[in-house]
Amino acid sequence: MGLATLQAEPREGGEDSTACRPLKPILPPPDPDLSTSTTLILGIESSCDETGVALYDATRGLLSHGLHSQVDLHAAYGGVVPELASRDHIRRLLPLIRQIANQADVTLDQLDAIAYTEGPGLAGALLVGTGFAHGLGLALDIPVIGVHHLEGHLLSPLLAQPAPAFPFVALLVSGGHTQLMRVGAVGDYELLGETVDDAAGEAFDKTASLLGLGYPGGPALARLAEAGKPGRFKLPRPMIASGDLDLSFAGLKTAVLTIVRKQSLSDADRADLAADFQAAVADVLVAKALAAIDRVGAERLVVAGGVGANRELRRRLLATAETRGVGVHFPDLQFCTDNGAMIAFAGAMRLHSRRAAGSFGVRPRWPLTDTAVTSS
């Protein structure tokens, strides 16, 4: 089976990205207005340790996508090595694009535009996707659209059915980012709150390391938590009653470190501690997300990013939101972690909203709210 017919499971506090399974059926375009266009867009994601590509057609929806995860490459180092990540993107990108093109029965000269991740992310990894996109765009004489990585995640639930309608509150929760945003439309984003230290996915990975789990730690901790019983260890819920919408997870990680250092933990102890840690993270995320809903008066919550694959977080959000009459929308599990489909779709939405821009460059640091000024 070719790479383009495989996709990696979400990993950050959720499923294990090393396991691949066949793609799900083609997804239709979520916005009827997009169907008036004939745009075929190639999406390229290379911001960190996953090479993702996809073909999105405004009339037919998602035609094909492929994803290569570098988990095995970086496992020996316990984290992502930027230089190795960049080199692997170079090796994987063109073969993946050829395979998804063959799968969709299209040729590159049929492309109408190319969308790529311009930032934020690892500079070298971003340059691989950026250079390829601009080179191919120049050769084909078609537009090239730089997409914000977090905007891709934020819009990815719109690939699901039913798709959420604007406006909504978005909880972006991943290994590198934890933010709450008010989303009025494509490019209309207001930052409501964010982590003041560790991101939620980062806290998952660091806590997993403290418990002696392997890399990537998030899914390993989530699996261990399923065997434990929460309530045994008293862990803090940092900033849960701070009165604002900012978050913090460094103190929670430190609390786990203190427990690990003070006592010898059996396998059952470790499982219970993992369950309590996961519950504490979920409690904070749920409380802050619903507080954001109340503050802006929204009726819908969108959850995106790798930690959005976490089963316990999904369960708690759905159960709590139901009692409040709030709709909760998640991307399909295959689109929780980094992928080319979200970049292709975000590129299509940018073209449709006339907010596309395309100068060569990468932005390793790039606030999402800055994307509002890139209108044409």
N, C-alpha and C positions, 0 to 999 in steps of 0.2 A: 504494500500500500504506500503511495507516494506521500511526501510530507504535506502536500496541500490538502490531502483528504483526512488529515489528523488535526486535532486541536487539543491543547493542554488544559487540564482541569485547573480551576482557580487554586491559589496556594496560600494567600496571606490570611491566616486564621480560618481558612476554609478547606477546600479539597486539595489534594496533592497534585502539583503541576507535572509530575513525572509520568503520570498515567494518561495515555491518549485514547480517544475513542472516536468513532466516525462522526463527521459533521451532521448536524441536524438539517432538516429540510430548508430549502431556500426561503428567506423571509421576504414578505412583500414590503413595498414602501409604506412607512407608517403615516406619511403626510400626503393626503390626496393631491394637494397642490403641486407636490414634487413630480407627480405623474405627467404633468403637462410638459415636462422637459424630456429630452432624450439623452441626458448626460450620462456617460459611462465614466466612472472615476476609479482610479487605482489608488488604494490607501496603503501607506507604508509607515510602520511603527518600529522604531529602533532606539528608544530613549534609554533603555537600560539593558536587561539581560534576556529579552525575548524579541525575536525577529517575527514581526507580524505583517502580513500583506492581505489585501482583500480587493475584490471587484464589486462595486456597488452601482447598480443601474437605477436611475430615477423612476423608470417605468416598471421594471421587474423586481426591484429590491436587491437584496444581497445575493449575488450569483455564486461566489465561492470565496473561501478564505483559508489561509494556511498559517500555522504558527509553529515556530521552533523555540523550545525553551532551553536555556543554557544551565539549568540547575545542575546537571551532572558535571559540567565543565567547572563550576565554581564551588562545588561541594567540598572539595579538599581544602579550600581556603576559608570556609565558614562564612563566605560573603562574596559579593560581586567584585571581581578584579577588572577595573575599567579597560585596561589595554586588551585583556583577553576578550572582553565583551565586544569591543570594536572590531577586532580581527574576526571574530566568529560571525558578526553581522555581514562582513564583507563576503565571507564564504557562503553564507546561507541565502542572501537576499535574491540574487538573480535566479538560482534554481527554484526557489519558492514561487517567484513571480511567473516563471515559465510553467510551473505545474498548475497553478490556479487558473492561468489563462487557458491551458489545455482542458482543464476540468470544466470551465465555463464555455468552452468552444468559442473563444474570441482571440483576436490577434492584437498586438500592442498598437498597431496603427488605427484601431477602432476607438482608442481612448479619446475622451474629450477633455480630461483634466487629470492631474495627479495631486493627491493630498499627502502630506508627509508630516511627521511630528517635528516641529521646529523647536520645541522646548516645553517645559523644563526637563532636565535629565543630564546624563553624562555627556560632556561636550564631544568626546571622540565618537561615541555611539551615535549621537545625533548627527554628526557630520557625515556618517556613512549613508544614512537615509536621505539627508539633505542633498548631498552630492549626487547620488543616484537619481533622485527625483528631478533635480534641475538639469542634469545632463540629458535624461530621457525627454523631459519637457522641451528642451531646446531642440533636440533632434526631431521631435514630432511637431514642433511649433504649436504647443497647447499650453493652457494656463497651468501654473504650479502654485499650490495653496499651502502655506504654512499653517499648521493646526496646533493649538495649545493642547498638550497631553491631557490635562485635567478637563478641558472642554470635551475631548473625546469621551472620557469616562462619564462626564456629566450628561452627555446626550445619548450614551449607549442604551439606557432604558427605553428610548424612543424606538429602538429596533424591535422591542417586544410588542406583543399584542395582548390586551389593548395598550396603546402607548399613552403616557400621561400628557395632558394638555398644559400649556403655559397658562398662568404662572405657577410655580411650585417652589418649595424649599428643597435644596439638595444637600445631602450628607455625603461628602466625598471622603472616603475612609480607606486608606491604603498603607503600604509600608513606608512611604515617604511623606504623605500628606493626610491631615485630618482637618477638614474645614466644613463650615455650614455656610451655604450661599442662598441668597434669594435670586431666583431665575425668572426674569420676565419674558425673555425671548432669546433667540440666538444672539450672543454678544451683549446681552443686558444682564449683567451679573453684579450683585452686591455682596461683599463679604460681611457675614454676620458674626462669625466667630471662628477661631482656629486654635490648634494646640499651641501652648506656649513653650513646649519642650518636645518630648518624643511624640511621634505619630502613633496611632493605635497599632498598626501593623508592625512598626519598629518595636513597640513594647511587647507584642506577641513573640517576636523573634528573639529579643533579649531575654525574656522570661523563659522561653524554651531552652535557651542555652544554659541558664541557671539550673534548670531541671535535668540537664544532661541529654537533651534531645538533639537530633541531627538537624542539618540544614536542608531545606528551609524550615525554620522552626515553627511558623504559624500553624500550618496544617497538622504538624506532629503534636503540638500542644492541644489543638482542638480535638484530635482523636483521643489523646490521653484523658482529656476532660470528660469525654463521654463515658469513661469507666469510673469516674469519681463522683462524689456526692458533695455538692456545694453546701456551705454553712458551717464547716468545721473550723476553717481558718478565718480570722477577722481581718479583712483587708480594707484599706481606705477606698473611698470613692472621691478622688481628688476633684475639687472645684465643682462638685455636683450642686452645691448650694451657694455658688459665688455671686449669683444675681446677674451675671452676664452670660454670654454664649461661648466664652473661651473654654478650652479643655486642657487637661494635663494628665500625663500617664507616667512620668518619670518617678513620682513618689510611689505609685503602685508597684512599679518594678523594684524599687528599693525595699519596699515592704516584703516582697518575696525573697529578695536577697538576704534580708535580716533573718527570716525564718529558716532559710537553707543553711545559713552559717551557724545558727544556734542549736540545731538538732539534726540528728541523722534520720533521713526520710526513707521509709520503706516504699515499695512500688505503690501500695495503696495510698500512702501519705502523698506521694507525688501526684497521683491521679486526683485526689481530693483538692490539693493545692492548685492544680491546673484548672479544675472546675470552679474554684472560688475566684481565681484570677479572671477567667473568662466571664464569669457572672458580674464581676466588678466593672470590667470594660463595657459590657453590654448595658449595665445599669446607667453608667455615665452617658454613653452614646444615646440611649433612648431618652433620658431625661433632657439632655441638651437639644436633641432633635425636636422633641415635642414643645420645648420652650421656644424654639425658633418658629415653629408653626404658629404658636400663640402670638408671638411678637408681631409677625407680619400679617396674620390673619389668613394664612394659606389653607387650602383644603387638600393639598396633595404633598406628599413627601417622596422624593426620589433618592434612593440609596445606590451609590456607585463606588467602584474601587474594589480591590482584592478582598478586603475584610468584609465587604458586603456579601461574600459567599459563605460567611460563617453561619452555620445552622442556628446556633443559639441566639445570635443577634437577630436573625430574620424572624425567629419565633417570637421573641420578645417585642420587637417592633410591630409585627402584625397584630399580636394580641392586645398590646396597649393602644395602638392607633384605632383599632376597631371600636374600643369603648369610647373613643373621642370622635368618631365619625370622620376620621382622616383616612384618605386612600394612600396606600404605600406601594411604590413601584420599584422593582429590582430589574436589572438586566438579567438575561439568561445567564446561567452559571458559566457558560463558555465565553461570555463577554465581560466577566468581572475583572479578570486580570488584563494586562496589556495585550492588545490585539489590533490587527489592521482594519477590521470591520468598523470599529468605532471611529478611526481616523478617516476612512473613506466616507462614512456617513456624515461626520462633522464637516468634511470638505464639501459634500453635497449641500448641506444646510447653509454653509457660508456662501456658496455660489448662488443659491436660491434667494438668500436674504441680501445679496449684493454687498456682503461684508468680506469678500475675499481680498487677500493681499499676497504679494509674492516676490519679495526681494530675497536674494541669497543670504543665508546666515543661520546661526543657531542661537538659542537663548537658554543656556543652562539654568539660569534663574529668570523667572518670568511670572509675575503675578497674574492670575487669571483675570482680574478686573481690568488689566491693561488691554485686553483683547477688544474692548468696546471701542477703542480709538482706531482700530485697523479697518475702517470702512472705506469703500471706494465711491 
